[in-house]
Amino acid sequence: MILVVAMLLAVTAPQPVLRDFIGLNVHTVQFKPALYQPVTRLVRDYHGFDWDVGDDTSHATTFPFARNRVDWGAMYDAWKAAGCRIDACVMFEQAKTNAWKNLARDSYVYGRAFAEFFGKRQLVESIEIGNEPGKYPDAMYRSLLENAAAGIRAGDPQLKTVTCAMQAKPSGDYHKSVSLLPGLEKLYDVINIHSYPFAELWPTWRRSFPEDPKIDYLTDIQKLIDWRNAHAPGKEVWLTEFGYDAPTKPQEKSGVTDRQQAQYIVRSYLLFSAMDLGRAYLYWFNDDDQPTLHAASGLTRHYQPKPAFHAVAHLLATLGDYRFSRVVQKTGELYVYEYSATPQKRIWAVWSPVGSRQATLPLPPVALIEKAERMPLSTEPVPVAAQATFTVEESPTYFWLTMP
């Protein structure tokens, strides 16, 4: 009975407002927080374990300074001053499996030192124990997780502890299996997953649209949520990597157009917001337009905003204070999701997975459409007639509604 109640609570807990849901992956000194203020306040930093200890896993840390003299304290403090809330993904897997002097001792000491400095000073809100340590044997990663997490709990029990990328299936090159977690419930707070919309893997790495029923993009996430509900109720699930390459190089096989990148990212955020996820972090913040996997996934290109930047900025400005409330309609031709700020103030996000067509919204007779806008690809808004019958497109349209 207790487990059933816990499972129901896990499913029915209120969804976060979008301002506390939309995240972005960034990288240390390359990140320019002021530039990305319009698109997010949740940032996930790839924090270099090797920056802190060099090639000696037992090296005593000297926080706020990394061993290579980067001042983490000043950097994270500047990000906080710009409004950022920071998740530090500590890249423990940068240490090769045979490089640890004493895995249990060194990971505990590091975790405790990190939490005592960054947690107690509230410079970061959460720490991930590894990113994608697929080359670590399962038993080795479990030991790393157990001991680093114990150190974090000793250093600052309030600092959220997050697993590496995991899935509800056997471990692979880019994830660990959740079968490693039973027995560690007191040591972690969040189960982490990465998901990319691949229709094909190597050598093409072709990606599809997010609603494509033929890919595992959403189903892998739901399987992890289902596992959490059954085995670890009360734990959060975060999606910390997803994204789309949009290169201008014609030889890139896995890429989509700039317009598609904007459409697919925004629709992904909308789809994720309807799942029992605590956060979703986009990969990546900036790129140099390289024709290789994950090398053209930025919201900016050479730090110049792409259409996706403007689309996500509009999403945050529109739904930042709203939370997902219900699916109004979901078919192969029409998605209608409702977001609410108050019982009277609602916004419907409406889009077509593929193609465009005429549609009529299933509005209650008492609803008043105040205004409507389509997802923009630039700084210019795209107003739409405030009426129930309109042309639904692959770019979402937002309807501001008042309910008496």
ZAKOLVO-850531 format. One record per residue (C-alpha): x, y, z; residue number from 0; residue in one letter. Coordinates in steps of 0.5 Angstrom, whole numbers. Layout:
<dobas>
<xx:X&yy:Y&zz:Z&num:NUM&residuo:a>
...
</dobas>
This chain:
<dobas>
<xx:0&yy:0&zz:0&num:0&residuo:m>
<xx:6&yy:5&zz:2&num:1&residuo:i>
<xx:9&yy:4&zz:-5&num:2&residuo:l>
<xx:3&yy:5&zz:-9&num:3&residuo:v>
<xx:1&yy:11&zz:-5&num:4&residuo:v>
<xx:9&yy:13&zz:-7&num:5&residuo:a>
<xx:8&yy:12&zz:-14&num:6&residuo:m>
<xx:1&yy:16&zz:-15&num:7&residuo:l>
<xx:5&yy:22&zz:-11&num:8&residuo:l>
<xx:11&yy:21&zz:-16&num:9&residuo:a>
<xx:6&yy:22&zz:-22&num:10&residuo:v>
<xx:1&yy:27&zz:-19&num:11&residuo:t>
<xx:6&yy:32&zz:-17&num:12&residuo:a>
<xx:5&yy:39&zz:-20&num:13&residuo:p>
<xx:10&yy:40&zz:-26&num:14&residuo:q>
<xx:15&yy:45&zz:-25&num:15&residuo:p>
<xx:14&yy:52&zz:-28&num:16&residuo:v>
<xx:18&yy:52&zz:-35&num:17&residuo:l>
<xx:23&yy:58&zz:-32&num:18&residuo:r>
<xx:25&yy:52&zz:-27&num:19&residuo:d>
<xx:25&yy:47&zz:-33&num:20&residuo:f>
<xx:28&yy:49&zz:-39&num:21&residuo:i>
<xx:36&yy:48&zz:-38&num:22&residuo:g>
<xx:42&yy:49&zz:-42&num:23&residuo:l>
<xx:49&yy:45&zz:-43&num:24&residuo:n>
<xx:55&yy:50&zz:-42&num:25&residuo:v>
<xx:62&yy:49&zz:-41&num:26&residuo:h>
<xx:67&yy:53&zz:-36&num:27&residuo:t>
<xx:70&yy:59&zz:-39&num:28&residuo:v>
<xx:67&yy:59&zz:-46&num:29&residuo:q>
<xx:60&yy:61&zz:-43&num:30&residuo:f>
<xx:58&yy:68&zz:-43&num:31&residuo:k>
<xx:52&yy:68&zz:-38&num:32&residuo:p>
<xx:49&yy:75&zz:-40&num:33&residuo:a>
<xx:49&yy:73&zz:-48&num:34&residuo:l>
<xx:44&yy:67&zz:-46&num:35&residuo:y>
<xx:40&yy:70&zz:-40&num:36&residuo:q>
<xx:34&yy:70&zz:-45&num:37&residuo:p>
<xx:34&yy:63&zz:-46&num:38&residuo:v>
<xx:35&yy:60&zz:-39&num:39&residuo:t>
<xx:37&yy:61&zz:-32&num:40&residuo:r>
<xx:39&yy:53&zz:-31&num:41&residuo:l>
<xx:46&yy:51&zz:-33&num:42&residuo:v>
<xx:49&yy:45&zz:-33&num:43&residuo:r>
<xx:57&yy:46&zz:-33&num:44&residuo:d>
<xx:62&yy:40&zz:-35&num:45&residuo:y>
<xx:66&yy:41&zz:-29&num:46&residuo:h>
<xx:73&yy:38&zz:-31&num:47&residuo:g>
<xx:75&yy:33&zz:-25&num:48&residuo:f>
<xx:82&yy:33&zz:-28&num:49&residuo:d>
<xx:82&yy:40&zz:-28&num:50&residuo:w>
<xx:82&yy:39&zz:-20&num:51&residuo:d>
<xx:87&yy:34&zz:-19&num:52&residuo:v>
<xx:91&yy:33&zz:-25&num:53&residuo:g>
<xx:93&yy:26&zz:-26&num:54&residuo:d>
<xx:93&yy:24&zz:-19&num:55&residuo:d>
<xx:86&yy:22&zz:-16&num:56&residuo:t>
<xx:89&yy:23&zz:-9&num:57&residuo:s>
<xx:91&yy:30&zz:-10&num:58&residuo:h>
<xx:88&yy:35&zz:-5&num:59&residuo:a>
<xx:84&yy:40&zz:-8&num:60&residuo:t>
<xx:85&yy:47&zz:-7&num:61&residuo:t>
<xx:78&yy:50&zz:-8&num:62&residuo:f>
<xx:76&yy:55&zz:-11&num:63&residuo:p>
<xx:82&yy:54&zz:-15&num:64&residuo:f>
<xx:83&yy:48&zz:-20&num:65&residuo:a>
<xx:90&yy:45&zz:-20&num:66&residuo:r>
<xx:90&yy:49&zz:-27&num:67&residuo:n>
<xx:89&yy:55&zz:-23&num:68&residuo:r>
<xx:82&yy:56&zz:-26&num:69&residuo:v>
<xx:78&yy:60&zz:-21&num:70&residuo:d>
<xx:72&yy:56&zz:-20&num:71&residuo:w>
<xx:69&yy:61&zz:-15&num:72&residuo:g>
<xx:70&yy:67&zz:-19&num:73&residuo:a>
<xx:67&yy:64&zz:-25&num:74&residuo:m>
<xx:61&yy:61&zz:-21&num:75&residuo:y>
<xx:60&yy:67&zz:-17&num:76&residuo:d>
<xx:59&yy:71&zz:-24&num:77&residuo:a>
<xx:54&yy:66&zz:-27&num:78&residuo:w>
<xx:50&yy:67&zz:-21&num:79&residuo:k>
<xx:50&yy:74&zz:-21&num:80&residuo:a>
<xx:47&yy:74&zz:-28&num:81&residuo:a>
<xx:42&yy:70&zz:-25&num:82&residuo:g>
<xx:44&yy:62&zz:-27&num:83&residuo:c>
<xx:43&yy:56&zz:-23&num:84&residuo:r>
<xx:48&yy:51&zz:-23&num:85&residuo:i>
<xx:49&yy:44&zz:-24&num:86&residuo:d>
<xx:56&yy:42&zz:-24&num:87&residuo:a>
<xx:57&yy:35&zz:-28&num:88&residuo:c>
<xx:64&yy:33&zz:-25&num:89&residuo:v>
<xx:67&yy:29&zz:-30&num:90&residuo:m>
<xx:70&yy:23&zz:-26&num:91&residuo:f>
<xx:71&yy:19&zz:-32&num:92&residuo:e>
<xx:77&yy:23&zz:-34&num:93&residuo:q>
<xx:81&yy:19&zz:-30&num:94&residuo:a>
<xx:82&yy:12&zz:-33&num:95&residuo:k>
<xx:80&yy:6&zz:-30&num:96&residuo:t>
<xx:87&yy:4&zz:-28&num:97&residuo:n>
<xx:89&yy:11&zz:-26&num:98&residuo:a>
<xx:86&yy:11&zz:-19&num:99&residuo:w>
<xx:90&yy:11&zz:-13&num:100&residuo:k>
<xx:84&yy:9&zz:-9&num:101&residuo:n>
<xx:78&yy:9&zz:-12&num:102&residuo:l>
<xx:73&yy:9&zz:-5&num:103&residuo:a>
<xx:78&yy:14&zz:-1&num:104&residuo:r>
<xx:79&yy:19&zz:-7&num:105&residuo:d>
<xx:72&yy:20&zz:-9&num:106&residuo:s>
<xx:70&yy:20&zz:-2&num:107&residuo:y>
<xx:75&yy:26&zz:-1&num:108&residuo:v>
<xx:74&yy:29&zz:-7&num:109&residuo:y>
<xx:66&yy:29&zz:-6&num:110&residuo:g>
<xx:66&yy:32&zz:1&num:111&residuo:r>
<xx:71&yy:37&zz:-1&num:112&residuo:a>
<xx:67&yy:39&zz:-7&num:113&residuo:f>
<xx:61&yy:40&zz:-3&num:114&residuo:a>
<xx:64&yy:43&zz:3&num:115&residuo:e>
<xx:66&yy:49&zz:-1&num:116&residuo:f>
<xx:61&yy:49&zz:-7&num:117&residuo:f>
<xx:55&yy:47&zz:-3&num:118&residuo:g>
<xx:55&yy:51&zz:3&num:119&residuo:k>
<xx:57&yy:57&zz:-1&num:120&residuo:r>
<xx:51&yy:56&zz:-5&num:121&residuo:q>
<xx:55&yy:57&zz:-11&num:122&residuo:l>
<xx:52&yy:50&zz:-14&num:123&residuo:v>
<xx:45&yy:47&zz:-13&num:124&residuo:e>
<xx:47&yy:40&zz:-15&num:125&residuo:s>
<xx:53&yy:35&zz:-17&num:126&residuo:i>
<xx:53&yy:30&zz:-22&num:127&residuo:e>
<xx:57&yy:24&zz:-21&num:128&residuo:i>
<xx:60&yy:23&zz:-28&num:129&residuo:g>
<xx:57&yy:24&zz:-35&num:130&residuo:n>
<xx:57&yy:18&zz:-39&num:131&residuo:e>
<xx:62&yy:13&zz:-36&num:132&residuo:p>
<xx:61&yy:8&zz:-40&num:133&residuo:g>
<xx:68&yy:5&zz:-40&num:134&residuo:k>
<xx:68&yy:4&zz:-33&num:135&residuo:y>
<xx:66&yy:-3&zz:-31&num:136&residuo:p>
<xx:59&yy:-3&zz:-27&num:137&residuo:d>
<xx:62&yy:-5&zz:-21&num:138&residuo:a>
<xx:67&yy:0&zz:-21&num:139&residuo:m>
<xx:62&yy:6&zz:-23&num:140&residuo:y>
<xx:57&yy:3&zz:-17&num:141&residuo:r>
<xx:63&yy:4&zz:-12&num:142&residuo:s>
<xx:65&yy:11&zz:-15&num:143&residuo:l>
<xx:58&yy:13&zz:-14&num:144&residuo:l>
<xx:57&yy:10&zz:-7&num:145&residuo:e>
<xx:63&yy:13&zz:-4&num:146&residuo:n>
<xx:63&yy:20&zz:-8&num:147&residuo:a>
<xx:56&yy:21&zz:-6&num:148&residuo:a>
<xx:57&yy:19&zz:1&num:149&residuo:a>
<xx:63&yy:25&zz:1&num:150&residuo:g>
<xx:58&yy:30&zz:-2&num:151&residuo:i>
<xx:53&yy:28&zz:4&num:152&residuo:r>
<xx:58&yy:29&zz:9&num:153&residuo:a>
<xx:60&yy:35&zz:6&num:154&residuo:g>
<xx:53&yy:39&zz:5&num:155&residuo:d>
<xx:47&yy:34&zz:6&num:156&residuo:p>
<xx:43&yy:40&zz:2&num:157&residuo:q>
<xx:47&yy:39&zz:-4&num:158&residuo:l>
<xx:43&yy:35&zz:-9&num:159&residuo:k>
<xx:47&yy:29&zz:-12&num:160&residuo:t>
<xx:45&yy:27&zz:-19&num:161&residuo:v>
<xx:47&yy:20&zz:-22&num:162&residuo:t>
<xx:51&yy:19&zz:-29&num:163&residuo:c>
<xx:47&yy:18&zz:-35&num:164&residuo:a>
<xx:43&yy:12&zz:-34&num:165&residuo:m>
<xx:37&yy:8&zz:-37&num:166&residuo:q>
<xx:33&yy:2&zz:-35&num:167&residuo:a>
<xx:36&yy:-3&zz:-39&num:168&residuo:k>
<xx:43&yy:-6&zz:-39&num:169&residuo:p>
<xx:49&yy:-1&zz:-39&num:170&residuo:s>
<xx:52&yy:1&zz:-45&num:171&residuo:g>
<xx:58&yy:6&zz:-48&num:172&residuo:d>
<xx:54&yy:12&zz:-46&num:173&residuo:y>
<xx:50&yy:10&zz:-40&num:174&residuo:h>
<xx:50&yy:6&zz:-34&num:175&residuo:k>
<xx:44&yy:1&zz:-32&num:176&residuo:s>
<xx:39&yy:3&zz:-26&num:177&residuo:v>
<xx:40&yy:-4&zz:-24&num:178&residuo:s>
<xx:46&yy:-1&zz:-20&num:179&residuo:l>
<xx:42&yy:4&zz:-16&num:180&residuo:l>
<xx:38&yy:-1&zz:-11&num:181&residuo:p>
<xx:41&yy:0&zz:-4&num:182&residuo:g>
<xx:44&yy:7&zz:-5&num:183&residuo:l>
<xx:37&yy:11&zz:-4&num:184&residuo:e>
<xx:40&yy:15&zz:2&num:185&residuo:k>
<xx:46&yy:17&zz:-2&num:186&residuo:l>
<xx:43&yy:20&zz:-9&num:187&residuo:y>
<xx:37&yy:25&zz:-10&num:188&residuo:d>
<xx:36&yy:25&zz:-18&num:189&residuo:v>
<xx:37&yy:20&zz:-23&num:190&residuo:i>
<xx:39&yy:23&zz:-30&num:191&residuo:n>
<xx:38&yy:21&zz:-37&num:192&residuo:i>
<xx:41&yy:23&zz:-44&num:193&residuo:h>
<xx:36&yy:22&zz:-50&num:194&residuo:s>
<xx:37&yy:24&zz:-57&num:195&residuo:y>
<xx:32&yy:23&zz:-63&num:196&residuo:p>
<xx:37&yy:18&zz:-67&num:197&residuo:f>
<xx:33&yy:15&zz:-73&num:198&residuo:a>
<xx:40&yy:11&zz:-75&num:199&residuo:e>
<xx:46&yy:11&zz:-71&num:200&residuo:l>
<xx:53&yy:10&zz:-74&num:201&residuo:w>
<xx:55&yy:12&zz:-79&num:202&residuo:p>
<xx:49&yy:17&zz:-81&num:203&residuo:t>
<xx:47&yy:19&zz:-74&num:204&residuo:w>
<xx:41&yy:21&zz:-77&num:205&residuo:r>
<xx:36&yy:25&zz:-73&num:206&residuo:r>
<xx:28&yy:25&zz:-73&num:207&residuo:s>
<xx:23&yy:30&zz:-71&num:208&residuo:f>
<xx:21&yy:29&zz:-64&num:209&residuo:p>
<xx:14&yy:26&zz:-64&num:210&residuo:e>
<xx:17&yy:20&zz:-69&num:211&residuo:d>
<xx:14&yy:14&zz:-66&num:212&residuo:p>
<xx:19&yy:10&zz:-69&num:213&residuo:k>
<xx:25&yy:12&zz:-65&num:214&residuo:i>
<xx:26&yy:11&zz:-58&num:215&residuo:d>
<xx:27&yy:19&zz:-56&num:216&residuo:y>
<xx:21&yy:19&zz:-51&num:217&residuo:l>
<xx:20&yy:12&zz:-50&num:218&residuo:t>
<xx:27&yy:11&zz:-46&num:219&residuo:d>
<xx:25&yy:17&zz:-42&num:220&residuo:i>
<xx:19&yy:14&zz:-40&num:221&residuo:q>
<xx:22&yy:7&zz:-39&num:222&residuo:k>
<xx:26&yy:10&zz:-34&num:223&residuo:l>
<xx:21&yy:14&zz:-30&num:224&residuo:i>
<xx:17&yy:8&zz:-30&num:225&residuo:d>
<xx:23&yy:4&zz:-27&num:226&residuo:w>
<xx:23&yy:10&zz:-22&num:227&residuo:r>
<xx:16&yy:10&zz:-20&num:228&residuo:n>
<xx:17&yy:2&zz:-18&num:229&residuo:a>
<xx:23&yy:2&zz:-15&num:230&residuo:h>
<xx:25&yy:9&zz:-13&num:231&residuo:a>
<xx:19&yy:13&zz:-11&num:232&residuo:p>
<xx:20&yy:20&zz:-9&num:233&residuo:g>
<xx:27&yy:21&zz:-13&num:234&residuo:k>
<xx:27&yy:26&zz:-19&num:235&residuo:e>
<xx:29&yy:24&zz:-26&num:236&residuo:v>
<xx:32&yy:30&zz:-30&num:237&residuo:w>
<xx:34&yy:29&zz:-38&num:238&residuo:l>
<xx:41&yy:33&zz:-38&num:239&residuo:t>
<xx:42&yy:32&zz:-45&num:240&residuo:e>
<xx:38&yy:32&zz:-52&num:241&residuo:f>
<xx:39&yy:36&zz:-58&num:242&residuo:g>
<xx:39&yy:37&zz:-66&num:243&residuo:y>
<xx:45&yy:39&zz:-70&num:244&residuo:d>
<xx:44&yy:44&zz:-75&num:245&residuo:a>
<xx:50&yy:45&zz:-79&num:246&residuo:p>
<xx:51&yy:49&zz:-86&num:247&residuo:t>
<xx:56&yy:44&zz:-89&num:248&residuo:k>
<xx:52&yy:40&zz:-94&num:249&residuo:p>
<xx:57&yy:34&zz:-92&num:250&residuo:q>
<xx:54&yy:33&zz:-85&num:251&residuo:e>
<xx:49&yy:27&zz:-86&num:252&residuo:k>
<xx:46&yy:28&zz:-79&num:253&residuo:s>
<xx:44&yy:35&zz:-79&num:254&residuo:g>
<xx:37&yy:39&zz:-80&num:255&residuo:v>
<xx:36&yy:46&zz:-82&num:256&residuo:t>
<xx:36&yy:52&zz:-78&num:257&residuo:d>
<xx:28&yy:52&zz:-78&num:258&residuo:r>
<xx:28&yy:45&zz:-76&num:259&residuo:q>
<xx:33&yy:45&zz:-70&num:260&residuo:q>
<xx:28&yy:51&zz:-68&num:261&residuo:a>
<xx:22&yy:47&zz:-69&num:262&residuo:q>
<xx:24&yy:41&zz:-66&num:263&residuo:y>
<xx:28&yy:44&zz:-60&num:264&residuo:i>
<xx:22&yy:48&zz:-58&num:265&residuo:v>
<xx:17&yy:42&zz:-59&num:266&residuo:r>
<xx:22&yy:37&zz:-55&num:267&residuo:s>
<xx:21&yy:42&zz:-49&num:268&residuo:y>
<xx:14&yy:42&zz:-49&num:269&residuo:l>
<xx:14&yy:34&zz:-50&num:270&residuo:l>
<xx:18&yy:34&zz:-44&num:271&residuo:f>
<xx:14&yy:38&zz:-40&num:272&residuo:s>
<xx:8&yy:34&zz:-40&num:273&residuo:a>
<xx:13&yy:28&zz:-37&num:274&residuo:m>
<xx:14&yy:27&zz:-30&num:275&residuo:d>
<xx:21&yy:30&zz:-31&num:276&residuo:l>
<xx:24&yy:35&zz:-26&num:277&residuo:g>
<xx:28&yy:39&zz:-32&num:278&residuo:r>
<xx:31&yy:38&zz:-39&num:279&residuo:a>
<xx:38&yy:41&zz:-41&num:280&residuo:y>
<xx:39&yy:42&zz:-48&num:281&residuo:l>
<xx:46&yy:40&zz:-51&num:282&residuo:y>
<xx:49&yy:45&zz:-53&num:283&residuo:w>
<xx:50&yy:53&zz:-52&num:284&residuo:f>
<xx:55&yy:55&zz:-58&num:285&residuo:n>
<xx:58&yy:51&zz:-64&num:286&residuo:d>
<xx:63&yy:53&zz:-69&num:287&residuo:d>
<xx:59&yy:50&zz:-75&num:288&residuo:d>
<xx:63&yy:43&zz:-75&num:289&residuo:q>
<xx:60&yy:38&zz:-80&num:290&residuo:p>
<xx:61&yy:32&zz:-74&num:291&residuo:t>
<xx:57&yy:29&zz:-69&num:292&residuo:l>
<xx:54&yy:34&zz:-64&num:293&residuo:h>
<xx:59&yy:40&zz:-67&num:294&residuo:a>
<xx:53&yy:44&zz:-69&num:295&residuo:a>
<xx:48&yy:43&zz:-64&num:296&residuo:s>
<xx:49&yy:50&zz:-61&num:297&residuo:g>
<xx:43&yy:56&zz:-60&num:298&residuo:l>
<xx:49&yy:60&zz:-62&num:299&residuo:t>
<xx:54&yy:59&zz:-68&num:300&residuo:r>
<xx:60&yy:63&zz:-67&num:301&residuo:h>
<xx:56&yy:66&zz:-61&num:302&residuo:y>
<xx:51&yy:69&zz:-66&num:303&residuo:q>
<xx:44&yy:67&zz:-64&num:304&residuo:p>
<xx:41&yy:62&zz:-69&num:305&residuo:k>
<xx:33&yy:61&zz:-70&num:306&residuo:p>
<xx:33&yy:56&zz:-65&num:307&residuo:a>
<xx:36&yy:62&zz:-60&num:308&residuo:f>
<xx:30&yy:66&zz:-61&num:309&residuo:h>
<xx:25&yy:61&zz:-61&num:310&residuo:a>
<xx:27&yy:58&zz:-54&num:311&residuo:v>
<xx:28&yy:65&zz:-52&num:312&residuo:a>
<xx:20&yy:66&zz:-54&num:313&residuo:h>
<xx:18&yy:60&zz:-51&num:314&residuo:l>
<xx:21&yy:62&zz:-44&num:315&residuo:l>
<xx:18&yy:69&zz:-44&num:316&residuo:a>
<xx:11&yy:66&zz:-46&num:317&residuo:t>
<xx:11&yy:60&zz:-41&num:318&residuo:l>
<xx:16&yy:62&zz:-36&num:319&residuo:g>
<xx:11&yy:63&zz:-31&num:320&residuo:d>
<xx:7&yy:57&zz:-33&num:321&residuo:y>
<xx:7&yy:50&zz:-32&num:322&residuo:r>
<xx:4&yy:44&zz:-36&num:323&residuo:f>
<xx:-3&yy:42&zz:-34&num:324&residuo:s>
<xx:-6&yy:37&zz:-39&num:325&residuo:r>
<xx:-6&yy:35&zz:-46&num:326&residuo:v>
<xx:-12&yy:37&zz:-49&num:327&residuo:v>
<xx:-11&yy:33&zz:-56&num:328&residuo:q>
<xx:-6&yy:29&zz:-59&num:329&residuo:k>
<xx:-6&yy:26&zz:-65&num:330&residuo:t>
<xx:-2&yy:24&zz:-71&num:331&residuo:g>
<xx:-4&yy:31&zz:-74&num:332&residuo:e>
<xx:-5&yy:36&zz:-68&num:333&residuo:l>
<xx:-2&yy:37&zz:-61&num:334&residuo:y>
<xx:-5&yy:41&zz:-56&num:335&residuo:v>
<xx:-2&yy:42&zz:-49&num:336&residuo:y>
<xx:-5&yy:47&zz:-44&num:337&residuo:e>
<xx:-1&yy:51&zz:-39&num:338&residuo:y>
<xx:-3&yy:55&zz:-33&num:339&residuo:s>
<xx:-1&yy:60&zz:-29&num:340&residuo:a>
<xx:-8&yy:61&zz:-25&num:341&residuo:t>
<xx:-14&yy:58&zz:-26&num:342&residuo:p>
<xx:-17&yy:63&zz:-30&num:343&residuo:q>
<xx:-10&yy:64&zz:-34&num:344&residuo:k>
<xx:-8&yy:59&zz:-39&num:345&residuo:r>
<xx:-4&yy:58&zz:-45&num:346&residuo:i>
<xx:-5&yy:53&zz:-51&num:347&residuo:w>
<xx:1&yy:51&zz:-55&num:348&residuo:a>
<xx:-1&yy:48&zz:-61&num:349&residuo:v>
<xx:3&yy:45&zz:-67&num:350&residuo:w>
<xx:3&yy:39&zz:-72&num:351&residuo:s>
<xx:8&yy:34&zz:-72&num:352&residuo:p>
<xx:9&yy:34&zz:-80&num:353&residuo:v>
<xx:6&yy:39&zz:-85&num:354&residuo:g>
<xx:1&yy:44&zz:-84&num:355&residuo:s>
<xx:-7&yy:44&zz:-85&num:356&residuo:r>
<xx:-13&yy:48&zz:-82&num:357&residuo:q>
<xx:-15&yy:46&zz:-75&num:358&residuo:a>
<xx:-20&yy:48&zz:-70&num:359&residuo:t>
<xx:-19&yy:49&zz:-63&num:360&residuo:l>
<xx:-23&yy:45&zz:-58&num:361&residuo:p>
<xx:-25&yy:51&zz:-54&num:362&residuo:l>
<xx:-30&yy:51&zz:-49&num:363&residuo:p>
<xx:-35&yy:56&zz:-50&num:364&residuo:p>
<xx:-33&yy:60&zz:-44&num:365&residuo:v>
<xx:-26&yy:61&zz:-47&num:366&residuo:a>
<xx:-24&yy:68&zz:-49&num:367&residuo:l>
<xx:-18&yy:68&zz:-54&num:368&residuo:i>
<xx:-14&yy:74&zz:-52&num:369&residuo:e>
<xx:-8&yy:74&zz:-57&num:370&residuo:k>
<xx:-4&yy:69&zz:-61&num:371&residuo:a>
<xx:3&yy:68&zz:-63&num:372&residuo:e>
<xx:7&yy:63&zz:-67&num:373&residuo:r>
<xx:14&yy:61&zz:-65&num:374&residuo:m>
<xx:19&yy:66&zz:-68&num:375&residuo:p>
<xx:25&yy:65&zz:-72&num:376&residuo:l>
<xx:28&yy:72&zz:-70&num:377&residuo:s>
<xx:27&yy:78&zz:-65&num:378&residuo:t>
<xx:21&yy:80&zz:-69&num:379&residuo:e>
<xx:14&yy:77&zz:-66&num:380&residuo:p>
<xx:10&yy:73&zz:-71&num:381&residuo:v>
<xx:2&yy:75&zz:-69&num:382&residuo:p>
<xx:-3&yy:70&zz:-71&num:383&residuo:v>
<xx:-11&yy:72&zz:-71&num:384&residuo:a>
<xx:-14&yy:71&zz:-65&num:385&residuo:a>
<xx:-19&yy:66&zz:-67&num:386&residuo:q>
<xx:-20&yy:58&zz:-66&num:387&residuo:a>
<xx:-20&yy:56&zz:-73&num:388&residuo:t>
<xx:-13&yy:57&zz:-76&num:389&residuo:f>
<xx:-7&yy:54&zz:-80&num:390&residuo:t>
<xx:-3&yy:49&zz:-75&num:391&residuo:v>
<xx:4&yy:49&zz:-77&num:392&residuo:e>
<xx:10&yy:45&zz:-75&num:393&residuo:e>
<xx:12&yy:51&zz:-71&num:394&residuo:s>
<xx:8&yy:52&zz:-65&num:395&residuo:p>
<xx:3&yy:57&zz:-64&num:396&residuo:t>
<xx:1&yy:60&zz:-57&num:397&residuo:y>
<xx:-6&yy:62&zz:-55&num:398&residuo:f>
<xx:-7&yy:66&zz:-49&num:399&residuo:w>
<xx:-14&yy:64&zz:-46&num:400&residuo:l>
<xx:-18&yy:67&zz:-41&num:401&residuo:t>
<xx:-23&yy:62&zz:-37&num:402&residuo:m>
<xx:-28&yy:65&zz:-33&num:403&residuo:p>
</dobas>
